[in-house]
Structures are given as structure tokens and as C-alpha cells.
Amino acid sequence: MLDKAQLLDRRHFLTGGVGGFGAVALASLLNSEGLLAAARVRESAPGKAPLRPEVDPANPNAPRRPHFPARATQVLQIFCSGAISQVDTFDHKPELARRHGEPMPGGDKLITFQGEQGALTRSPWEFKPRGSCGKMVSELVPEIGALADDLCFIHSLTGKTNTHGPGENFMCTGFTLDGFPSAGAWTTYALGSEAEDLPAYVAIPDVRGTPQSSVNCWGPGFLPAAFQGTDFNAAKPVRNLARPDGLDASADAAARAFLERQNRRHLERFPGDSELAARISSYELAAKMQLSVPGVTDLSSEPAQVLRDYGADESGNRIKDLRAAYGRNCILARRLLERGVRFVQLFNGAYQTGGEGVSNWDGHKKIAEQYAVHGPVLDRPTAALLRDLKARGLLENTLVLFNTEFGRMPTFQKGASGRDHNPDGFTAWMAGAGVKAPFTFGATDDFGYRAVEDVCSVYDFYATVLHLLGLDHERLSYYHNGIERRLTDVHGRVLGEVLA
């Protein structure tokens, strides 16, 4: 046995260090071959082993089977950028109206994102019972409210940040930092798509621009790039898709056919080269999109009544122009779902530097004035989209999600007539395949400040979404930098209470 002096001399220190490095190298080799005991347990533990889909690089969007029978096969996510206020839309708080102008109990000297808070402030919009269920919904969104019987409200959602960019990241990817896959990317990684000539995942930004977190909201993160959302809207179709001037359709088709033959020959020379196969697949999809995207974005074939229902034929003032643009994007979302696109992400509101509250739901200063524009733009087209999906039978297989990055305070900011950021309790809703409706889950306190009943995390929300798609959120993973990554990180429970 060595005494303390021997343990500390240089010769034994160096000998032990070299041996330690060798052990690290051996462990790395064993792990890479799946021979390390811990690795074997990770891969074989019943009910816990990762389930990574087998993706063909030559056809990454080919349909793949879920882990178990799915209730939903497609997803439409409607995202209100800027943090729509729950207490001015869907979260009715009579006590907030009764205590209007009083200090919020326990809120003395409360400092939030932009500073000190003022008094409790009732909503400028009256709440009324909607649908047969009598759900109380604000006059700001009366047409969505009229569909309350078809909606499943979650009033107890909580976030991790009160900053827009990280908040949008968290709501779209499950992480506040950049570089993680969006929910749409995880979905298409797991399930592929039924659409052969369109992307599996389409993001439809507002015509005014992108959300503050921009492409992170539909990015693939560390997943293969094939699962990134393709962003375009009704006003701005996919960039660089049109034929060059002077090239007729027959010549273009002949060039594509020649390129396909050359690509196939090249791939035959390098069998098993997955990166080459993936590149060829992406080029082939781009070629197919030259024909499919102009057709799906051309709304001229839509009946006049449909355009009127969505407000897509309006013009003449700011609200009508914005509603028409968003309405056309809503029609585009429906057309993409009809064509088999797996995940459609539809944005309402955009970030503009120096344009606080003007182009999105960030109602800090003059919420009544700002939301008087945003509400009518959102309300009618969104309601028309839900009614249209239901009438066409698409809600039987489509899960509709309504999200925002966080909520807003029940108080007004000191020196302003608007509400500050609040991640401690806000509202989302679901509709369509597999969810109870009408139904209300969870609750905030008497003022709409903090979730207090059936508190729900973003991880719980997405665990439920994946479950409805037939996917086990604990097992759908991607091995990245030594970690089995998940959309729900190491958290989340399926909200069985909201399942039909």
C-alpha cells in the first residue's frame, strides 16, 4: 500500500495520469461500438430506449410509421408573435375588473421586463359567453370565441423567460437558446410527409416580416437540414423558384431530366454516400416545387365566397389590408394541409426594429390602440380557417395549436397604458384531432398573473402534441454531442386530461 508521500510524488502522478488517459480512450472506443455497459442499458432498457427513425437520405421525407396509433396525422400551429395578452382575449378575470385601479396584492414594487408595475387594470374589451358551452371570451376576438365549442383551452401554461427571442425559441423548440430543432422539424424527422412535391414542413411568416427569433422558429437545429421548415407566404412564394427568363417549359423539363440521369449515375459510383443522396434529394424536391408551389400559392381558383369569408378580398384601410394579407396566408395554410404537408406553421404578427407593438402583439404602451388593429386582423381569418378545416373534414386528422411566447401582466406599466411581459401564466388552445372540446384545463389566479391550477409547462404541451401524433416524447430522440436530445428535454408529461 502506498503512503501519502508516494501518492504525491511526480513519478506516480505521471504514471497515474497516462493510465487515466488510456482508460478514457478505451471507454470512448467501447462506447462508439455500443459495448460499454451504460450504453447497452441506454439502448435496451424497456420503455426508455431511444427510438430514432430510420431516415433514407435519398428520400428523407418519405412517410414513416408512428410509435403507436396516432389520433392526428398533421399539425397546424398558429403563432401570435409578440405575446398576445391572455387577460384581454381568452382568460376571463372578473376580479381583475372589480379591483381595477387597485395595487395587485403581493405586487408591491414588482419589477418586470420593462420596469415597475402600476395598478391592476381591467381589459378594455368586454367578455361574453360564447357557444353552447358559455365560455367567456373577449370582444376583441368574437369570431374565434363563437367557435368555443370546438376549442380546448389551456390557461395554465408557463414559460422560462420574459424576453421575446428566447421566449419564441422556447415555445417553438423547447429551449431558450438558439440552435435547437423546432417542433415542426422533430415532427417531420419522426414521421416524414404525405406530400411528394411539397416540403414536409412549411412556415408562413406574416407579410410584415418574421418573428423576432426569425428562422429559429422553424429551423432544424442539429437535425439534418432536410427537416427545416421552408418559409413562404401567399404574397412572397419561395424565392428563386421561377424559370429563368428566356427558358421555355420544354427546355427546362429536358434539363431537369438530364440532370436527374447524371445524378443517378453519380450516386451509383458512390453507393452508400448518404450526404450525396441527401443533396440530390433536396435538388429533386426543389425541381418538383417549381411546378407545385405556384399552383398551391395561386388563390385565383378559390371561390369568391371563400375569399370573403377569410377577409382575403378586402382593401381600403390599414386593418382591411392587413386582414386580407393574413386571410390569404390562412387560405394557403389550408391548401397546404389538403396537399398532405405534415406541419404548417402560420404566424400572425412580426418583429420590426423600433416598431414596438405596431406590427405584433407586444402591447407595452397603448394596448387598446394597438390591439384594436391586431384583434380584427387575427380574428376573422383564423375563425374562417377553423370553420373551413372542419367543413372539409380536415379537423378529423389535423391538430390545431394556438400559441404565443408568453403572456402579459394584469397591471399596466407605470407611466404607460399597456401590459408588460409575463411568463408565469398564459393561454394556449388546441382544436381538432384527439382533443376534448369544449374543454378548459388549468387556471391562473384571480388576476391572470400566475398559473395556480394544473400548472402546465411547454414540455407538457409538446409531450401531449407528440402523443397525439403517435409519438413517445421520452423515446423520440437524436444523438447529438453525447446526449440523447428530445423536444421535451428531460421533462414533460402527457396531459391526459385534455385527450378525447
C-alpha positions as CSV (number, residue, x, y, z in Angstrom):
1,M,0.0,0.0,0.0
2,L,1.4,3.4,-1.0
3,D,1.8,6.1,1.7
4,K,0.8,9.7,1.2
5,A,4.3,10.8,0.1
6,Q,4.4,8.2,-2.7
7,L,0.9,9.2,-3.9
8,L,2.1,12.8,-4.3
9,D,5.5,12.3,-6.0
10,R,5.9,13.2,-9.7
11,R,6.6,9.7,-11.0
12,H,3.4,8.2,-9.6
13,F,1.4,11.3,-10.7
14,L,2.6,10.9,-14.3
15,T,2.1,7.2,-14.3
16,G,-1.4,7.5,-13.0
17,G,-2.2,10.3,-15.5
18,V,-1.0,8.3,-18.5
19,G,-3.1,5.3,-17.3
20,G,-6.1,7.5,-16.9
21,F,-5.8,8.9,-20.4
22,G,-5.7,5.4,-21.8
23,A,-8.8,4.5,-19.8
24,V,-10.6,7.4,-21.3
25,A,-9.6,6.4,-24.8
26,L,-10.7,2.8,-24.2
27,A,-14.0,3.9,-22.8
28,S,-14.6,6.1,-25.9
29,L,-13.9,3.2,-28.3
30,L,-16.1,0.8,-26.3
31,N,-18.9,3.4,-26.3
32,S,-18.6,4.0,-30.1
33,E,-19.1,0.3,-30.6
34,G,-22.0,0.1,-28.2
35,L,-20.0,-2.2,-25.9
36,L,-20.0,0.0,-22.8
37,A,-22.3,-1.3,-20.1
38,A,-24.0,2.1,-19.7
39,A,-24.5,2.4,-23.4
40,R,-26.1,-1.1,-23.6
41,V,-28.5,-0.1,-20.8
42,R,-29.4,3.1,-22.5
43,E,-30.3,1.3,-25.7
44,S,-32.1,-1.7,-24.3
45,A,-33.9,-0.5,-21.1
46,P,-37.6,-1.4,-21.6
47,G,-39.7,1.6,-22.2
48,K,-36.8,4.0,-22.1
49,A,-34.6,3.1,-25.1
50,P,-34.4,5.9,-27.7
51,L,-36.5,5.4,-30.9
52,R,-34.7,7.1,-33.7
53,P,-36.5,6.9,-37.0
54,E,-34.7,5.2,-39.9
55,V,-34.4,8.0,-42.5
56,D,-33.5,7.2,-46.1
57,P,-31.1,10.0,-47.1
58,A,-32.3,9.6,-50.7
59,N,-35.9,10.2,-49.6
60,P,-35.8,11.9,-46.1
61,N,-39.5,13.0,-46.3
62,A,-40.9,9.5,-47.1
63,P,-43.8,8.7,-44.7
64,R,-42.7,6.9,-41.5
65,R,-44.9,5.0,-39.1
66,P,-45.5,6.4,-35.6
67,H,-44.6,4.6,-32.4
68,F,-48.3,3.8,-31.7
69,P,-51.6,4.5,-33.4
70,A,-52.0,8.3,-33.9
71,R,-55.0,10.5,-33.3
72,A,-53.6,13.2,-35.5
73,T,-51.5,13.0,-38.7
74,Q,-50.9,16.7,-39.4
75,V,-50.4,19.8,-37.4
76,L,-51.3,23.5,-37.9
77,Q,-49.6,25.8,-35.5
78,I,-50.9,29.4,-35.3
79,F,-48.3,31.6,-33.6
80,C,-49.1,35.1,-32.4
81,S,-45.7,36.9,-32.3
82,G,-45.2,39.5,-29.6
83,A,-47.0,37.8,-26.7
84,I,-50.8,38.2,-27.0
85,S,-52.4,39.2,-23.7
86,Q,-54.4,36.3,-22.1
87,V,-56.4,38.7,-19.9
88,D,-57.7,40.6,-22.9
89,T,-58.6,37.6,-25.0
90,F,-59.4,34.2,-23.5
91,D,-58.7,34.3,-19.8
92,H,-61.7,35.9,-18.2
93,K,-61.0,37.5,-14.8
94,P,-64.0,39.2,-13.1
95,E,-61.9,40.0,-10.1
96,L,-59.5,42.0,-12.3
97,A,-62.4,44.2,-13.4
98,R,-63.7,44.5,-9.8
99,R,-60.3,45.5,-8.4
100,H,-59.5,47.9,-11.3
101,G,-57.2,50.7,-10.2
102,E,-56.0,48.9,-7.0
103,P,-52.5,47.7,-6.3
104,M,-52.0,44.0,-7.1
105,P,-51.9,42.0,-3.8
106,G,-48.3,40.9,-3.2
107,G,-47.1,43.0,-6.1
108,D,-45.5,45.9,-4.1
109,K,-42.5,47.3,-6.1
110,L,-42.8,44.4,-8.5
111,I,-40.2,44.9,-11.3
112,T,-40.9,43.0,-14.6
113,F,-39.3,43.2,-18.0
114,Q,-39.6,46.9,-18.7
115,G,-39.8,48.2,-15.1
116,E,-42.1,48.9,-12.2
117,Q,-45.8,48.0,-12.4
118,G,-48.7,50.2,-11.8
119,A,-52.3,49.2,-10.7
120,L,-54.5,46.3,-11.7
121,T,-56.2,47.2,-15.0
122,R,-59.3,45.6,-16.4
123,S,-59.5,44.7,-20.0
124,P,-60.7,47.4,-22.4
125,W,-62.9,44.7,-24.0
126,E,-65.9,43.1,-22.5
127,F,-66.1,39.3,-22.1
128,K,-69.2,37.5,-23.2
129,P,-70.3,33.8,-23.1
130,R,-69.7,32.1,-26.4
131,G,-71.0,28.9,-27.9
132,S,-73.3,26.4,-26.3
133,C,-70.7,25.9,-23.6
134,G,-70.8,29.6,-22.5
135,K,-67.1,30.0,-22.5
136,M,-66.2,33.7,-21.6
137,V,-64.2,35.2,-24.5
138,S,-63.3,38.8,-25.2
139,E,-65.0,41.1,-27.7
140,L,-61.5,41.5,-29.2
141,V,-61.8,38.1,-30.8
142,P,-65.6,37.4,-31.1
143,E,-65.4,35.2,-34.2
144,I,-62.9,32.8,-32.6
145,G,-64.9,33.0,-29.5
146,A,-68.0,31.8,-31.4
147,L,-66.1,28.6,-32.0
148,A,-65.6,27.9,-28.3
149,D,-67.4,24.6,-28.6
150,D,-64.6,23.3,-30.8
151,L,-61.7,24.5,-28.7
152,C,-59.7,23.0,-25.8
153,F,-58.2,25.9,-23.7
154,I,-55.1,25.5,-21.6
155,H,-55.0,28.5,-19.2
156,S,-52.0,27.5,-17.1
157,L,-49.1,27.5,-19.5
158,T,-45.8,28.7,-18.1
159,G,-42.5,29.7,-19.7
160,K,-38.9,30.2,-18.7
161,T,-38.1,33.7,-20.0
162,N,-39.7,37.1,-20.3
163,T,-37.7,38.1,-23.4
164,H,-39.2,37.8,-26.9
165,G,-36.4,36.0,-28.8
166,P,-35.7,33.4,-26.2
167,G,-39.4,33.1,-25.5
168,E,-40.2,32.3,-29.1
169,N,-37.3,29.9,-29.1
170,F,-38.7,28.1,-26.0
171,M,-42.3,27.9,-27.4
172,C,-41.1,26.7,-30.8
173,T,-38.2,24.4,-29.8
174,G,-38.4,23.7,-26.1
175,F,-35.1,25.6,-25.4
176,T,-34.4,29.3,-24.9
177,L,-31.1,29.2,-26.7
178,D,-30.6,29.2,-30.5
179,G,-29.7,26.0,-32.3
180,F,-32.3,23.6,-31.3
181,P,-34.8,21.9,-33.6
182,S,-38.3,23.3,-33.9
183,A,-41.4,21.2,-33.1
184,G,-42.1,21.0,-36.8
185,A,-38.6,19.7,-37.5
186,W,-39.0,17.0,-34.8
187,T,-42.4,16.0,-36.3
188,T,-41.1,15.6,-39.8
189,Y,-37.9,13.9,-38.6
190,A,-40.2,11.3,-36.9
191,L,-43.0,11.0,-39.5
192,G,-41.9,12.3,-42.9
193,S,-44.7,13.6,-45.1
194,E,-47.5,12.5,-47.3
195,A,-46.7,15.3,-49.8
196,E,-44.4,14.2,-52.6
197,D,-44.0,17.5,-54.4
198,L,-44.1,20.0,-51.5
199,P,-41.9,20.4,-48.4
200,A,-42.9,18.3,-45.4
201,Y,-42.8,21.4,-43.2
202,V,-43.9,24.9,-44.3
203,A,-43.6,28.1,-42.2
204,I,-45.8,31.0,-43.3
205,P,-44.4,34.3,-41.9
206,D,-46.6,37.4,-41.6
207,V,-46.4,39.6,-44.6
208,R,-44.9,42.3,-42.4
209,G,-41.8,40.2,-41.6
210,T,-40.6,37.4,-39.4
211,P,-40.9,36.8,-35.7
212,Q,-38.1,38.2,-33.5
213,S,-36.4,34.8,-33.3
214,S,-36.8,34.6,-37.1
215,V,-35.7,31.3,-38.7
216,N,-35.0,29.7,-35.3
217,C,-38.8,29.2,-35.0
218,W,-38.7,26.8,-38.0
219,G,-35.1,25.7,-38.0
220,P,-33.8,22.1,-37.9
221,G,-31.1,22.8,-35.2
222,F,-28.9,19.8,-35.1
223,L,-31.3,17.6,-37.0
224,P,-30.5,17.0,-40.7
225,A,-31.2,20.1,-42.8
226,A,-33.9,18.2,-44.7
227,F,-36.2,18.8,-41.7
228,Q,-36.0,22.6,-41.7
229,G,-39.2,24.4,-42.4
230,T,-39.5,26.0,-45.9
231,D,-40.7,29.6,-45.4
232,F,-43.0,31.4,-47.9
233,N,-46.4,33.1,-47.8
234,A,-49.2,34.0,-50.2
235,A,-47.6,37.3,-51.0
236,K,-44.0,36.0,-51.4
237,P,-43.7,32.5,-52.7
238,V,-40.5,30.5,-52.5
239,R,-37.5,32.6,-53.6
240,N,-35.5,31.7,-56.8
241,L,-38.1,29.1,-57.9
242,A,-39.3,30.6,-61.2
243,R,-37.7,29.6,-64.5
244,P,-35.1,32.0,-65.8
245,D,-36.3,34.4,-68.5
246,G,-35.8,33.0,-72.0
247,L,-36.0,29.4,-70.9
248,D,-39.3,27.7,-72.1
249,A,-41.0,24.9,-70.2
250,S,-39.9,22.1,-72.5
251,A,-36.3,23.1,-72.3
252,D,-36.5,23.4,-68.6
253,A,-38.1,19.9,-68.3
254,A,-35.4,18.4,-70.6
255,A,-32.6,20.0,-68.5
256,R,-34.1,18.5,-65.3
257,A,-34.4,15.1,-66.8
258,F,-30.8,15.2,-68.0
259,L,-29.6,16.4,-64.5
260,E,-31.6,13.5,-62.9
261,R,-29.9,10.9,-65.1
262,Q,-26.4,12.4,-64.3
263,N,-27.2,12.5,-60.6
264,R,-28.3,8.8,-60.6
265,R,-25.1,7.8,-62.4
266,H,-23.0,9.8,-59.9
267,L,-24.8,8.1,-57.0
268,E,-24.2,4.7,-58.5
269,R,-20.5,5.4,-58.4
270,F,-20.6,6.2,-54.7
271,P,-23.1,3.8,-53.2
272,G,-23.8,4.4,-49.5
273,D,-22.8,8.1,-49.6
274,S,-25.7,9.5,-47.6
275,E,-24.7,13.1,-47.9
276,L,-24.6,12.9,-51.7
277,A,-28.0,11.1,-51.7
278,A,-29.4,13.9,-49.4
279,R,-28.2,16.7,-51.7
280,I,-29.7,15.0,-54.8
281,S,-33.0,14.5,-52.9
282,S,-33.1,18.2,-52.0
283,Y,-32.4,19.3,-55.6
284,E,-35.2,17.0,-56.8
285,L,-37.7,18.4,-54.3
286,A,-36.8,21.9,-55.4
287,A,-37.4,20.9,-59.0
288,K,-40.8,19.5,-58.1
289,M,-41.6,22.6,-56.2
290,Q,-41.2,24.7,-59.4
291,L,-44.4,23.1,-60.5
292,S,-46.3,22.6,-57.2
293,V,-45.7,25.8,-55.3
294,P,-47.1,28.2,-57.9
295,G,-50.2,26.1,-58.0
296,V,-50.7,26.0,-54.3
297,T,-50.0,29.7,-53.7
298,D,-52.2,30.8,-56.6
299,L,-55.5,31.6,-54.9
300,S,-57.3,32.7,-58.1
301,S,-59.2,29.4,-58.2
302,E,-60.7,30.0,-54.8
303,P,-64.5,30.9,-54.9
304,A,-65.4,34.5,-54.2
305,Q,-67.3,33.4,-51.1
306,V,-64.2,31.8,-49.6
307,L,-62.2,34.9,-50.1
308,R,-65.0,36.9,-48.4
309,D,-65.2,34.5,-45.5
310,Y,-61.5,34.9,-44.8
311,G,-61.5,38.7,-45.5
312,A,-59.0,38.0,-48.2
313,D,-60.7,40.2,-50.8
314,E,-60.7,43.4,-48.6
315,S,-58.8,46.6,-49.1
316,G,-59.1,50.3,-48.4
317,N,-57.6,50.9,-45.0
318,R,-54.8,49.5,-42.8
319,I,-56.9,46.9,-40.9
320,K,-58.5,45.6,-44.1
321,D,-55.2,45.4,-46.0
322,L,-53.5,43.5,-43.1
323,R,-56.5,41.2,-42.6
324,A,-56.6,40.4,-46.4
325,A,-52.9,39.5,-46.3
326,Y,-53.3,37.3,-43.2
327,G,-56.5,35.9,-44.7
328,R,-54.7,34.8,-47.8
329,N,-52.0,33.2,-45.7
330,C,-54.8,31.3,-43.8
331,I,-56.1,30.0,-47.1
332,L,-52.6,29.0,-48.1
333,A,-52.3,27.0,-44.8
334,R,-55.5,25.1,-45.6
335,R,-54.3,24.3,-49.1
336,L,-51.0,23.0,-47.9
337,L,-52.8,20.7,-45.4
338,E,-55.1,19.5,-48.2
339,R,-52.0,18.6,-50.2
340,G,-50.5,16.5,-47.3
341,V,-47.9,18.8,-45.8
342,R,-47.2,17.4,-42.4
343,F,-46.6,20.5,-40.3
344,V,-47.8,24.1,-41.2
345,Q,-46.7,27.0,-39.0
346,L,-48.8,30.2,-39.5
347,F,-47.6,33.4,-38.0
348,N,-49.7,36.4,-37.0
349,G,-47.5,39.5,-36.3
350,A,-43.9,40.3,-37.0
351,Y,-41.0,42.0,-35.3
352,Q,-39.8,45.3,-36.6
353,T,-36.9,47.3,-35.0
354,G,-38.3,50.4,-33.5
355,G,-41.9,49.3,-34.2
356,E,-42.9,48.2,-30.7
357,G,-46.5,47.0,-30.8
358,V,-47.1,48.2,-34.3
359,S,-46.6,45.0,-36.2
360,N,-47.0,42.4,-33.4
361,W,-48.8,41.8,-30.1
362,D,-46.2,43.5,-27.9
363,G,-48.7,45.8,-26.2
364,H,-46.5,47.8,-23.8
365,K,-47.5,51.4,-24.3
366,K,-51.0,51.8,-25.8
367,I,-52.6,48.3,-25.7
368,A,-56.1,49.5,-26.5
369,E,-54.9,51.3,-29.6
370,Q,-52.5,48.6,-30.7
371,Y,-54.9,45.6,-30.2
372,A,-57.7,47.5,-31.9
373,V,-55.7,46.8,-35.0
374,H,-54.3,43.3,-34.2
375,G,-57.6,41.8,-33.0
376,P,-59.6,42.3,-36.2
377,V,-56.7,41.1,-38.3
378,L,-56.4,37.9,-36.3
379,D,-60.0,37.1,-35.5
380,R,-62.0,36.7,-38.8
381,P,-59.4,34.8,-40.9
382,T,-58.5,32.5,-38.1
383,A,-62.1,31.7,-37.4
384,A,-62.7,31.2,-41.1
385,L,-59.8,28.8,-41.3
386,L,-61.1,26.7,-38.4
387,R,-64.6,26.5,-39.9
388,D,-63.1,25.6,-43.3
389,L,-61.0,22.8,-41.9
390,K,-64.0,21.4,-40.1
391,A,-66.3,21.7,-43.1
392,R,-63.8,19.9,-45.3
393,G,-63.2,17.1,-42.8
394,L,-59.6,18.1,-42.2
395,L,-60.0,18.6,-38.4
396,E,-60.5,14.8,-38.1
397,N,-56.8,14.3,-38.7
398,T,-55.3,17.7,-38.1
399,L,-54.3,19.0,-34.7
400,V,-54.5,22.8,-34.5
401,L,-52.4,24.7,-32.0
402,F,-52.7,28.3,-30.9
403,N,-49.5,29.7,-29.3
404,T,-47.7,32.8,-28.2
405,E,-44.3,33.2,-26.5
406,F,-45.7,34.2,-23.1
407,G,-48.5,36.2,-21.6
408,R,-48.9,39.7,-20.2
409,M,-49.4,41.3,-16.8
410,P,-52.8,42.1,-15.3
411,T,-51.3,45.5,-14.4
412,F,-50.4,48.4,-16.6
413,Q,-46.7,49.5,-16.6
414,K,-46.1,52.7,-14.6
415,G,-46.2,55.7,-17.0
416,A,-47.8,53.6,-19.8
417,S,-51.2,52.3,-21.0
418,G,-50.0,48.8,-21.7
419,R,-49.0,45.5,-20.2
420,D,-45.5,44.1,-19.6
421,H,-44.3,40.6,-20.3
422,N,-45.4,37.7,-18.1
423,P,-44.2,34.1,-18.5
424,D,-45.8,32.9,-15.2
425,G,-49.3,32.1,-16.6
426,F,-50.7,32.4,-20.1
427,T,-53.1,30.7,-22.5
428,A,-52.8,28.3,-25.4
429,W,-55.6,26.3,-27.1
430,M,-55.9,23.2,-29.2
431,A,-58.5,22.0,-31.7
432,G,-59.1,19.1,-33.9
433,A,-57.9,15.5,-33.8
434,G,-57.8,13.9,-30.4
435,V,-58.5,16.7,-28.0
436,K,-61.6,17.3,-25.9
437,A,-63.8,20.2,-27.0
438,P,-65.3,22.2,-25.5
439,F,-62.9,21.9,-22.6
440,T,-60.9,24.1,-20.2
441,F,-57.7,22.9,-18.5
442,G,-55.8,24.8,-15.7
443,A,-56.3,28.2,-14.4
444,T,-54.4,31.3,-13.4
445,D,-55.0,33.3,-10.1
446,D,-57.9,35.8,-9.7
447,F,-56.0,38.4,-11.8
448,G,-54.5,36.2,-14.5
449,Y,-50.9,36.7,-13.2
450,R,-49.7,33.3,-12.2
451,A,-50.8,29.7,-13.1
452,V,-52.1,28.1,-9.9
453,E,-54.2,25.1,-11.0
454,D,-52.9,22.2,-13.1
455,V,-49.8,24.2,-13.9
456,C,-48.5,23.2,-17.4
457,S,-45.0,23.6,-18.9
458,V,-44.1,23.9,-22.5
459,Y,-42.6,20.4,-22.1
460,D,-46.0,19.1,-21.1
461,F,-47.6,20.9,-24.0
462,Y,-45.3,19.2,-26.6
463,A,-45.4,15.9,-24.8
464,T,-49.1,16.0,-25.5
465,V,-48.7,17.1,-29.1
466,L,-46.3,14.3,-29.8
467,H,-48.6,11.8,-28.1
468,L,-51.5,12.8,-30.4
469,L,-49.1,12.2,-33.3
470,G,-48.5,8.7,-32.1
471,L,-45.0,9.5,-30.7
472,D,-43.5,8.8,-27.3
473,H,-41.8,12.1,-26.3
474,E,-39.5,10.2,-24.0
475,R,-38.2,8.0,-26.7
476,L,-38.1,10.2,-29.9
477,S,-34.5,11.4,-29.8
478,Y,-31.5,12.4,-31.8
479,Y,-28.0,11.6,-30.5
480,H,-26.0,14.9,-30.6
481,N,-22.8,15.8,-28.8
482,G,-23.0,12.8,-26.5
483,I,-26.6,13.4,-25.4
484,E,-29.9,11.8,-26.4
485,R,-31.7,15.1,-27.3
486,R,-35.5,15.4,-27.1
487,L,-38.0,18.1,-27.9
488,T,-39.1,17.9,-24.3
489,D,-35.5,17.8,-22.9
490,V,-35.7,15.6,-19.8
491,H,-39.1,16.9,-18.7
492,G,-42.8,16.7,-19.7
493,R,-45.9,14.7,-19.1
494,V,-48.7,14.0,-21.5
495,L,-51.8,16.0,-20.4
496,G,-54.2,13.1,-20.4
497,E,-56.9,15.4,-19.1
498,V,-57.2,17.1,-22.5
499,L,-57.3,13.9,-24.6
500,A,-60.6,12.9,-26.1
